[in-house]
């Protein structure tokens, strides 16, 4: 079919080839072993990951960031605002 809707009640859709669709709307869970988006991806709610997050490009965060584990910076770290330390601070080199 070229237009219209495909509705599956309680069954499965199984394909051994490619499926091309315009928009996908789900009111339940979509499970897949791999997901690739070649364009922009927008999420309007929380995103939870059970594994690592790898970012190949720049990352920008508009809100607060909380890290429960250790954080390492491989390059320079610039802090524009005030920095508050709640424990000891250790430096391997001089403070300039």
N, C-alpha and C positions, 0 to 999 in steps of 0.2 A: 504494500500500500504506500502511497505517496503522501497522503495527508490524513489528518484525523488522529485519533488517540488509540493507543494499544493499552488495554487494561487486562492485567492478569490477577485473578482472585487469589487463590492460595497455591498456585502452581509455580513452576520454574520456567524460565526462558533459557534454553541452552543453545549456544551457537559455536560452531567450530571455525568460523571465519570472522570477518570484521562486521561491525554494526555501526552505521553512521546515523547519528540523531542530532536534532537541533538542541532542545532543552530537555534536561532530565529533572523531574520533580519527584521527590520521595517523601512520604510521610512516615517512613520507618527507617530502618538501618540498611545501608548499602555496604556490603562486604566485598573486598577485592584484595588480591595479593599484591597488586601494584597499581598506582595511579599516577598518570603523567598529564600535566596541563601545559600546553605549549603557549598559551596566552595568559592573561591576568587571572588570578584566582582571588575571589573575595569571600570572606567568611563573616557572617553576621552574628556569630555566637562564639562561645569558647571553643578552642582547639586543644585537644589533649593528645599527647604522644607518649607511648610507652618506651620508646627507644630514643636515640640521639637525634639532634637537629643539626644538619650541616648546611651552612649558607655559603655559597660560592662568591656572592657579590656583597655589596654593602648592606648593612642592616640599620634601620631607623626604628626607634621606639618613641611613641608620643607620650605614653604614660609612664608610671613607675615600673622599675624592674627589681624583683626580689630573687636572689639566688640562695638556695638553702645549702649548697655545697661550696667548694672552693672555686675561685675564679682566677684564671691566668690570662695575662695580656702579653702577647709576644712582641708587640711593638711599643710605641710611645703611648702614654695615657694622658689625655688632657682633661682637666676638670674645670668647668667654667664656674660652677657655683661653690658653695661651702662644702667642705669634707669633714665628716664627723667620724671619729674612730672610737669604738667602745671597748677596745682591748689594746694590748701592746702593739707597737709598730716596729718592725725590724727592717733595716736597710743594709744591703751588702756593700754599698758604696757611699760616697759623701753626699750630703744634702747641700745642693747649691742654690 
